[in-house]
Amino acid sequence: MPLPPKTKLTSAEQRQRREDRVACIRLRMAIGRYLEDRDITMPTAIGEALGMPAAEANGLLTRRQWREGDVAALQAVAARLGLAESPE
């Protein structure tokens, strides 16, 4: 059975994806810095600090592939940690 043809993203969707990717990178860096500054390096401790299971926290912080909802999840973690969002 042939695969359905891939739908191309519109330019607006591509732009939004790029903005999301940049936001994810910035948030991951800020969260990583916060954890490192407090010597929170063990997966279990990272999970506790982020308020989620260790495997989920690790995936969120190290994932390279774009996933819908990552920006919102990272923003929630940053808010939980008290990190101010940088103006864009």
Biopython code that builds the backbone (N, CA, C, O; Angstrom):
import numpy as np
from Bio.PDB.StructureBuilder import StructureBuilder

atoms = [
    (1, "MET", "N", (0.846, -1.181, 0.000)),
    (1, "MET", "CA", (0.000, 0.000, 0.000)),
    (1, "MET", "C", (0.895, 1.250, 0.000)),
    (1, "MET", "O", (1.726, 1.402, 0.896)),
    (2, "PRO", "N", (0.745, 2.126, -0.966)),
    (2, "PRO", "CA", (1.612, 3.319, -1.044)),
    (2, "PRO", "C", (1.293, 4.308, 0.086)),
    (2, "PRO", "O", (0.162, 4.409, 0.563)),
    (3, "LEU", "N", (2.323, 5.015, 0.479)),
    (3, "LEU", "CA", (2.166, 6.038, 1.515)),
    (3, "LEU", "C", (1.468, 7.259, 0.942)),
    (3, "LEU", "O", (1.644, 7.575, -0.235)),
    (4, "PRO", "N", (0.683, 7.949, 1.753)),
    (4, "PRO", "CA", (0.057, 9.173, 1.257)),
    (4, "PRO", "C", (1.133, 10.243, 1.025)),
    (4, "PRO", "O", (2.155, 10.247, 1.710)),
    (5, "PRO", "N", (0.913, 11.133, 0.080)),
    (5, "PRO", "CA", (1.919, 12.167, -0.188)),
    (5, "PRO", "C", (2.091, 13.085, 1.034)),
    (5, "PRO", "O", (1.137, 13.393, 1.749)),
    (6, "LYS", "N", (3.333, 13.501, 1.238)),
    (6, "LYS", "CA", (3.622, 14.404, 2.358)),
    (6, "LYS", "C", (3.047, 15.785, 2.054)),
    (6, "LYS", "O", (3.139, 16.284, 0.932)),
    (7, "THR", "N", (2.458, 16.379, 3.072)),
    (7, "THR", "CA", (1.964, 17.742, 2.894)),
    (7, "THR", "C", (3.076, 18.705, 3.264)),
    (7, "THR", "O", (3.771, 18.520, 4.263)),
    (8, "LYS", "N", (3.231, 19.713, 2.464)),
    (8, "LYS", "CA", (4.269, 20.705, 2.732)),
    (8, "LYS", "C", (3.734, 21.754, 3.684)),
    (8, "LYS", "O", (2.555, 22.105, 3.647)),
    (9, "LEU", "N", (4.613, 22.246, 4.534)),
    (9, "LEU", "CA", (4.237, 23.309, 5.458)),
    (9, "LEU", "C", (4.165, 24.633, 4.710)),
    (9, "LEU", "O", (4.958, 24.898, 3.807)),
    (10, "THR", "N", (3.215, 25.444, 5.095)),
    (10, "THR", "CA", (3.142, 26.781, 4.506)),
    (10, "THR", "C", (4.301, 27.603, 5.047)),
    (10, "THR", "O", (4.957, 27.201, 6.008)),
    (11, "SER", "N", (4.550, 28.736, 4.443)),
    (11, "SER", "CA", (5.651, 29.579, 4.922)),
    (11, "SER", "C", (5.383, 30.049, 6.347)),
    (11, "SER", "O", (6.318, 30.182, 7.136)),
    (12, "ALA", "N", (4.132, 30.300, 6.685)),
    (12, "ALA", "CA", (3.796, 30.716, 8.052)),
    (12, "ALA", "C", (4.069, 29.579, 9.046)),
    (12, "ALA", "O", (4.558, 29.818, 10.150)),
    (13, "GLU", "N", (3.749, 28.349, 8.647)),
    (13, "GLU", "CA", (4.013, 27.196, 9.515)),
    (13, "GLU", "C", (5.510, 26.954, 9.663)),
    (13, "GLU", "O", (5.982, 26.599, 10.743)),
    (14, "GLN", "N", (6.252, 27.144, 8.583)),
    (14, "GLN", "CA", (7.706, 26.994, 8.649)),
    (14, "GLN", "C", (8.312, 28.038, 9.577)),
    (14, "GLN", "O", (9.194, 27.728, 10.377)),
    (15, "ARG", "N", (7.840, 29.269, 9.471)),
    (15, "ARG", "CA", (8.318, 30.352, 10.316)),
    (15, "ARG", "C", (8.020, 30.047, 11.793)),
    (15, "ARG", "O", (8.870, 30.260, 12.658)),
    (16, "GLN", "N", (6.812, 29.549, 12.072)),
    (16, "GLN", "CA", (6.435, 29.218, 13.441)),
    (16, "GLN", "C", (7.306, 28.089, 13.990)),
    (16, "GLN", "O", (7.706, 28.116, 15.154)),
    (17, "ARG", "N", (7.593, 27.107, 13.156)),
    (17, "ARG", "CA", (8.463, 26.003, 13.583)),
    (17, "ARG", "C", (9.860, 26.515, 13.935)),
    (17, "ARG", "O", (10.450, 26.111, 14.937)),
    (18, "ARG", "N", (10.383, 27.421, 13.083)),
    (18, "ARG", "CA", (11.708, 27.991, 13.361)),
    (18, "ARG", "C", (11.705, 28.747, 14.673)),
    (18, "ARG", "O", (12.626, 28.607, 15.477)),
    (19, "GLU", "N", (10.657, 29.561, 14.898)),
    (19, "GLU", "CA", (10.550, 30.320, 16.143)),
    (19, "GLU", "C", (10.441, 29.377, 17.340)),
    (19, "GLU", "O", (11.042, 29.625, 18.385)),
    (20, "ASP", "N", (9.683, 28.306, 17.188)),
    (20, "ASP", "CA", (9.560, 27.316, 18.258)),
    (20, "ASP", "C", (10.898, 26.651, 18.549)),
    (20, "ASP", "O", (11.258, 26.436, 19.706)),
    (21, "ARG", "N", (11.631, 26.327, 17.486)),
    (21, "ARG", "CA", (12.935, 25.683, 17.657)),
    (21, "ARG", "C", (13.889, 26.588, 18.424)),
    (21, "ARG", "O", (14.596, 26.128, 19.321)),
    (22, "VAL", "N", (13.915, 27.868, 18.080)),
    (22, "VAL", "CA", (14.784, 28.824, 18.774)),
    (22, "VAL", "C", (14.347, 28.974, 20.230)),
    (22, "VAL", "O", (15.187, 29.014, 21.130)),
    (23, "ALA", "N", (13.044, 29.058, 20.463)),
    (23, "ALA", "CA", (12.524, 29.180, 21.825)),
    (23, "ALA", "C", (12.912, 27.952, 22.649)),
    (23, "ALA", "O", (13.296, 28.082, 23.812)),
    (24, "CYS", "N", (12.815, 26.757, 22.052)),
    (24, "CYS", "CA", (13.191, 25.534, 22.759)),
    (24, "CYS", "C", (14.667, 25.551, 23.137)),
    (24, "CYS", "O", (15.034, 25.196, 24.258)),
    (25, "ILE", "N", (15.495, 25.960, 22.211)),
    (25, "ILE", "CA", (16.937, 26.008, 22.484)),
    (25, "ILE", "C", (17.228, 26.959, 23.635)),
    (25, "ILE", "O", (17.975, 26.620, 24.554)),
    (26, "ARG", "N", (16.643, 28.142, 23.587)),
    (26, "ARG", "CA", (16.869, 29.134, 24.650)),
    (26, "ARG", "C", (16.385, 28.630, 25.997)),
    (26, "ARG", "O", (17.077, 28.770, 27.004)),
    (27, "LEU", "N", (15.192, 28.042, 26.014)),
    (27, "LEU", "CA", (14.642, 27.538, 27.273)),
    (27, "LEU", "C", (15.469, 26.377, 27.811)),
    (27, "LEU", "O", (15.732, 26.308, 29.012)),
    (28, "ARG", "N", (15.881, 25.465, 26.932)),
    (28, "ARG", "CA", (16.712, 24.333, 27.384)),
    (28, "ARG", "C", (18.030, 24.823, 27.965)),
    (28, "ARG", "O", (18.498, 24.299, 28.976)),
    (29, "MET", "N", (18.630, 25.825, 27.330)),
    (29, "MET", "CA", (19.892, 26.372, 27.841)),
    (29, "MET", "C", (19.691, 27.021, 29.206)),
    (29, "MET", "O", (20.495, 26.809, 30.113)),
    (30, "ALA", "N", (18.634, 27.805, 29.361)),
    (30, "ALA", "CA", (18.366, 28.478, 30.630)),
    (30, "ALA", "C", (18.082, 27.463, 31.739)),
    (30, "ALA", "O", (18.582, 27.601, 32.856)),
    (31, "ILE", "N", (17.290, 26.457, 31.431)),
    (31, "ILE", "CA", (16.971, 25.425, 32.421)),
    (31, "ILE", "C", (18.224, 24.631, 32.772)),
    (31, "ILE", "O", (18.478, 24.345, 33.942)),
    (32, "GLY", "N", (19.002, 24.279, 31.760)),
    (32, "GLY", "CA", (20.249, 23.549, 31.995)),
    (32, "GLY", "C", (21.217, 24.334, 32.867)),
    (32, "GLY", "O", (21.845, 23.773, 33.765)),
    (33, "ARG", "N", (21.338, 25.631, 32.604)),
    (33, "ARG", "CA", (22.198, 26.493, 33.423)),
    (33, "ARG", "C", (21.712, 26.527, 34.865)),
    (33, "ARG", "O", (22.503, 26.417, 35.802)),
    (34, "TYR", "N", (20.393, 26.681, 35.033)),
    (34, "TYR", "CA", (19.787, 26.726, 36.370)),
    (34, "TYR", "C", (20.118, 25.444, 37.142)),
    (34, "TYR", "O", (20.541, 25.499, 38.297)),
    (35, "LEU", "N", (19.921, 24.303, 36.500)),
    (35, "LEU", "CA", (20.178, 23.026, 37.164)),
    (35, "LEU", "C", (21.660, 22.850, 37.470)),
    (35, "LEU", "O", (22.025, 22.398, 38.556)),
    (36, "GLU", "N", (22.509, 23.205, 36.518)),
    (36, "GLU", "CA", (23.955, 23.071, 36.710)),
    (36, "GLU", "C", (24.461, 23.970, 37.832)),
    (36, "GLU", "O", (25.304, 23.555, 38.628)),
    (37, "ASP", "N", (23.953, 25.196, 37.902)),
    (37, "ASP", "CA", (24.363, 26.121, 38.955)),
    (37, "ASP", "C", (24.021, 25.602, 40.343)),
    (37, "ASP", "O", (24.666, 25.970, 41.325)),
    (38, "ARG", "N", (23.005, 24.746, 40.425)),
    (38, "ARG", "CA", (22.567, 24.200, 41.710)),
    (38, "ARG", "C", (23.042, 22.768, 41.907)),
    (38, "ARG", "O", (22.586, 22.077, 42.818)),
    (39, "ASP", "N", (23.957, 22.324, 41.053)),
    (39, "ASP", "CA", (24.515, 20.969, 41.116)),
    (39, "ASP", "C", (23.452, 19.884, 41.050)),
    (39, "ASP", "O", (23.585, 18.842, 41.692)),
    (40, "ILE", "N", (22.415, 20.119, 40.291)),
    (40, "ILE", "CA", (21.369, 19.121, 40.082)),
    (40, "ILE", "C", (21.722, 18.408, 38.786)),
    (40, "ILE", "O", (21.443, 18.900, 37.693)),
    (41, "THR", "N", (22.351, 17.222, 38.928)),
    (41, "THR", "CA", (22.841, 16.529, 37.742)),
    (41, "THR", "C", (22.304, 15.117, 37.601)),
    (41, "THR", "O", (22.317, 14.564, 36.501)),
    (42, "MET", "N", (21.837, 14.528, 38.674)),
    (42, "MET", "CA", (21.314, 13.164, 38.614)),
    (42, "MET", "C", (19.922, 13.173, 37.988)),
    (42, "MET", "O", (19.111, 14.045, 38.299)),
    (43, "PRO", "N", (19.639, 12.217, 37.114)),
    (43, "PRO", "CA", (18.336, 12.189, 36.442)),
    (43, "PRO", "C", (17.139, 12.248, 37.395)),
    (43, "PRO", "O", (16.154, 12.930, 37.114)),
    (44, "THR", "N", (17.224, 11.540, 38.510)),
    (44, "THR", "CA", (16.120, 11.558, 39.473)),
    (44, "THR", "C", (15.929, 12.958, 40.050)),
    (44, "THR", "O", (14.801, 13.432, 40.181)),
    (45, "ALA", "N", (17.026, 13.612, 40.393)),
    (45, "ALA", "CA", (16.959, 14.966, 40.954)),
    (45, "ALA", "C", (16.449, 15.963, 39.912)),
    (45, "ALA", "O", (15.697, 16.881, 40.239)),
    (46, "ILE", "N", (16.859, 15.779, 38.670)),
    (46, "ILE", "CA", (16.381, 16.656, 37.591)),
    (46, "ILE", "C", (14.874, 16.493, 37.433)),
    (46, "ILE", "O", (14.146, 17.476, 37.305)),
    (47, "GLY", "N", (14.416, 15.251, 37.442)),
    (47, "GLY", "CA", (12.982, 14.984, 37.350)),
    (47, "GLY", "C", (12.209, 15.626, 38.482)),
    (47, "GLY", "O", (11.144, 16.201, 38.257)),
    (48, "GLU", "N", (12.731, 15.536, 39.701)),
    (48, "GLU", "CA", (12.078, 16.159, 40.856)),
    (48, "GLU", "C", (12.029, 17.674, 40.694)),
    (48, "GLU", "O", (11.002, 18.299, 40.960)),
    (49, "ALA", "N", (13.134, 18.259, 40.262)),
    (49, "ALA", "CA", (13.194, 19.713, 40.105)),
    (49, "ALA", "C", (12.217, 20.192, 39.032)),
    (49, "ALA", "O", (11.633, 21.269, 39.147)),
    (50, "LEU", "N", (12.048, 19.379, 37.986)),
    (50, "LEU", "CA", (11.162, 19.763, 36.888)),
    (50, "LEU", "C", (9.722, 19.333, 37.122)),
    (50, "LEU", "O", (8.821, 19.748, 36.392)),
    (51, "GLY", "N", (9.501, 18.507, 38.133)),
    (51, "GLY", "CA", (8.152, 18.069, 38.464)),
    (51, "GLY", "C", (7.599, 17.031, 37.502)),
    (51, "GLY", "O", (6.411, 17.043, 37.179)),
    (52, "MET", "N", (8.471, 16.128, 37.043)),
    (52, "MET", "CA", (8.030, 15.077, 36.117)),
    (52, "MET", "C", (8.937, 13.873, 36.289)),
    (52, "MET", "O", (9.993, 13.978, 36.914)),
    (53, "PRO", "N", (8.540, 12.724, 35.741)),
    (53, "PRO", "CA", (9.417, 11.552, 35.822)),
    (53, "PRO", "C", (10.784, 11.841, 35.192)),
    (53, "PRO", "O", (10.905, 12.629, 34.254)),
    (54, "ALA", "N", (11.804, 11.179, 35.735)),
    (54, "ALA", "CA", (13.177, 11.422, 35.282)),
    (54, "ALA", "C", (13.347, 11.199, 33.780)),
    (54, "ALA", "O", (13.998, 12.001, 33.110)),
    (55, "ALA", "N", (12.772, 10.125, 33.244)),
    (55, "ALA", "CA", (12.932, 9.834, 31.813)),
    (55, "ALA", "C", (12.281, 10.915, 30.961)),
    (55, "ALA", "O", (12.830, 11.312, 29.933)),
    (56, "GLU", "N", (11.117, 11.392, 31.382)),
    (56, "GLU", "CA", (10.421, 12.443, 30.644)),
    (56, "GLU", "C", (11.208, 13.754, 30.693)),
    (56, "GLU", "O", (11.326, 14.452, 29.686)),
    (57, "ALA", "N", (11.744, 14.082, 31.871)),
    (57, "ALA", "CA", (12.540, 15.303, 32.022)),
    (57, "ALA", "C", (13.788, 15.245, 31.153)),
    (57, "ALA", "O", (14.134, 16.220, 30.486)),
    (58, "ASN", "N", (14.466, 14.092, 31.163)),
    (58, "ASN", "CA", (15.666, 13.936, 30.352)),
    (58, "ASN", "C", (15.339, 14.088, 28.876)),
    (58, "ASN", "O", (16.071, 14.753, 28.143)),
    (59, "GLY", "N", (14.254, 13.482, 28.435)),
    (59, "GLY", "CA", (13.848, 13.584, 27.039)),
    (59, "GLY", "C", (13.538, 15.014, 26.644)),
    (59, "GLY", "O", (13.933, 15.472, 25.572)),
    (60, "LEU", "N", (12.831, 15.715, 27.511)),
    (60, "LEU", "CA", (12.461, 17.099, 27.219)),
    (60, "LEU", "C", (13.699, 17.992, 27.085)),
    (60, "LEU", "O", (13.739, 18.882, 26.235)),
    (61, "LEU", "N", (14.699, 17.750, 27.921)),
    (61, "LEU", "CA", (15.889, 18.603, 27.918)),
    (61, "LEU", "C", (16.923, 18.221, 26.861)),
    (61, "LEU", "O", (17.774, 19.038, 26.512)),
    (62, "THR", "N", (16.862, 16.993, 26.347)),
    (62, "THR", "CA", (17.900, 16.567, 25.402)),
    (62, "THR", "C", (17.380, 16.258, 24.013)),
    (62, "THR", "O", (18.167, 15.964, 23.113)),
    (63, "ARG", "N", (16.101, 16.317, 23.823)),
    (63, "ARG", "CA", (15.497, 15.961, 22.535)),
    (63, "ARG", "C", (16.005, 16.889, 21.430)),
    (63, "ARG", "O", (16.101, 18.102, 21.617)),
    (64, "ARG", "N", (16.323, 16.309, 20.295)),
    (64, "ARG", "CA", (16.799, 17.087, 19.149)),
    (64, "ARG", "C", (15.707, 17.275, 18.108)),
    (64, "ARG", "O", (15.746, 18.226, 17.327)),
    (65, "GLN", "N", (14.743, 16.381, 18.096)),
    (65, "GLN", "CA", (13.683, 16.453, 17.096)),
    (65, "GLN", "C", (12.539, 17.314, 17.619)),
    (65, "GLN", "O", (12.162, 17.224, 18.788)),
    (66, "TRP", "N", (11.998, 18.140, 16.747)),
    (66, "TRP", "CA", (10.892, 19.012, 17.126)),
    (66, "TRP", "C", (9.668, 18.178, 17.434)),
    (66, "TRP", "O", (9.324, 17.262, 16.687)),
    (67, "ARG", "N", (9.007, 18.500, 18.547)),
    (67, "ARG", "CA", (7.738, 17.858, 18.882)),
    (67, "ARG", "C", (6.767, 18.936, 19.320)),
    (67, "ARG", "O", (7.115, 19.858, 20.057)),
    (68, "GLU", "N", (5.551, 18.795, 18.850)),
    (68, "GLU", "CA", (4.524, 19.753, 19.234)),
    (68, "GLU", "C", (4.329, 19.674, 20.747)),
    (68, "GLU", "O", (4.250, 18.588, 21.320)),
    (69, "GLY", "N", (4.252, 20.825, 21.370)),
    (69, "GLY", "CA", (4.041, 20.877, 22.811)),
    (69, "GLY", "C", (5.312, 21.080, 23.610)),
    (69, "GLY", "O", (5.241, 21.362, 24.807)),
    (70, "ASP", "N", (6.487, 20.943, 22.977)),
    (70, "ASP", "CA", (7.743, 21.123, 23.703)),
    (70, "ASP", "C", (7.895, 22.541, 24.238)),
    (70, "ASP", "O", (8.333, 22.732, 25.372)),
    (71, "VAL", "N", (7.539, 23.531, 23.434)),
    (71, "VAL", "CA", (7.686, 24.924, 23.879)),
    (71, "VAL", "C", (6.839, 25.154, 25.128)),
    (71, "VAL", "O", (7.314, 25.729, 26.108)),
    (72, "ALA", "N", (5.601, 24.710, 25.093)),
    (72, "ALA", "CA", (4.713, 24.899, 26.248)),
    (72, "ALA", "C", (5.242, 24.157, 27.473)),
    (72, "ALA", "O", (5.199, 24.687, 28.584)),
    (73, "ALA", "N", (5.738, 22.942, 27.281)),
    (73, "ALA", "CA", (6.279, 22.164, 28.400)),
    (73, "ALA", "C", (7.513, 22.844, 28.984)),
    (73, "ALA", "O", (7.665, 22.925, 30.203)),
    (74, "LEU", "N", (8.391, 23.331, 28.115)),
    (74, "LEU", "CA", (9.599, 24.009, 28.591)),
    (74, "LEU", "C", (9.254, 25.335, 29.281)),
    (74, "LEU", "O", (9.892, 25.701, 30.268)),
    (75, "GLN", "N", (8.257, 26.047, 28.772)),
    (75, "GLN", "CA", (7.833, 27.287, 29.416)),
    (75, "GLN", "C", (7.262, 26.992, 30.802)),
    (75, "GLN", "O", (7.497, 27.752, 31.742)),
    (76, "ALA", "N", (6.516, 25.898, 30.935)),
    (76, "ALA", "CA", (5.958, 25.515, 32.233)),
    (76, "ALA", "C", (7.073, 25.164, 33.217)),
    (76, "ALA", "O", (7.013, 25.538, 34.388)),
    (77, "VAL", "N", (8.085, 24.447, 32.740)),
    (77, "VAL", "CA", (9.223, 24.096, 33.596)),
    (77, "VAL", "C", (9.963, 25.368, 34.026)),
    (77, "VAL", "O", (10.319, 25.519, 35.195)),
    (78, "ALA", "N", (10.192, 26.278, 33.073)),
    (78, "ALA", "CA", (10.891, 27.531, 33.392)),
    (78, "ALA", "C", (10.104, 28.327, 34.429)),
    (78, "ALA", "O", (10.690, 28.901, 35.346)),
    (79, "ALA", "N", (8.799, 28.365, 34.290)),
    (79, "ALA", "CA", (7.964, 29.076, 35.264)),
    (79, "ALA", "C", (8.049, 28.399, 36.625)),
    (79, "ALA", "O", (8.124, 29.078, 37.649)),
    (80, "ARG", "N", (8.040, 27.076, 36.648)),
    (80, "ARG", "CA", (8.141, 26.322, 37.907)),
    (80, "ARG", "C", (9.451, 26.621, 38.618)),
    (80, "ARG", "O", (9.497, 26.692, 39.846)),
    (81, "LEU", "N", (10.532, 26.799, 37.829)),
    (81, "LEU", "CA", (11.847, 27.075, 38.393)),
    (81, "LEU", "C", (12.056, 28.556, 38.706)),
    (81, "LEU", "O", (13.058, 28.934, 39.312)),
    (82, "GLY", "N", (11.094, 29.395, 38.283)),
    (82, "GLY", "CA", (11.200, 30.822, 38.541)),
    (82, "GLY", "C", (12.096, 31.551, 37.572)),
    (82, "GLY", "O", (12.600, 32.631, 37.878)),
    (83, "LEU", "N", (12.298, 30.975, 36.413)),
    (83, "LEU", "CA", (13.139, 31.626, 35.400)),
    (83, "LEU", "C", (12.289, 32.616, 34.632)),
    (83, "LEU", "O", (11.195, 32.282, 34.177)),
    (84, "ALA", "N", (12.781, 33.819, 34.486)),
    (84, "ALA", "CA", (12.055, 34.835, 33.721)),
    (84, "ALA", "C", (12.225, 34.537, 32.240)),
    (84, "ALA", "O", (13.307, 34.170, 31.783)),
    (85, "GLU", "N", (11.132, 34.700, 31.498)),
    (85, "GLU", "CA", (11.220, 34.503, 30.057)),
    (85, "GLU", "C", (11.945, 35.691, 29.446)),
    (85, "GLU", "O", (11.720, 36.846, 29.808)),
    (86, "SER", "N", (12.826, 35.365, 28.506)),
    (86, "SER", "CA", (13.545, 36.446, 27.837)),
    (86, "SER", "C", (12.650, 37.064, 26.782)),
    (86, "SER", "O", (11.924, 36.349, 26.092)),
    (87, "PRO", "N", (12.691, 38.400, 26.644)),
    (87, "PRO", "CA", (11.866, 39.040, 25.624)),
    (87, "PRO", "C", (12.364, 38.667, 24.243)),
    (87, "PRO", "O", (13.567, 38.519, 24.029)),
    (88, "GLU", "N", (11.433, 38.513, 23.296)),
    (88, "GLU", "CA", (11.834, 38.157, 21.935)),
    (88, "GLU", "C", (11.510, 39.273, 20.991)),
    (88, "GLU", "O", (11.773, 39.165, 19.793)),
]
sb = StructureBuilder()
sb.init_structure("model")
sb.init_model(0)
sb.init_chain("A")
sb.init_seg("    ")
for serial, (resi, resn, name, xyz) in enumerate(atoms, 1):
    if name == "N":
        sb.init_residue(resn, " ", resi, " ")
    sb.init_atom(name, np.array(xyz, "f"), 0.0, 1.0, " ", f" {name:<3s}", serial, name[0])
structure = sb.get_structure()
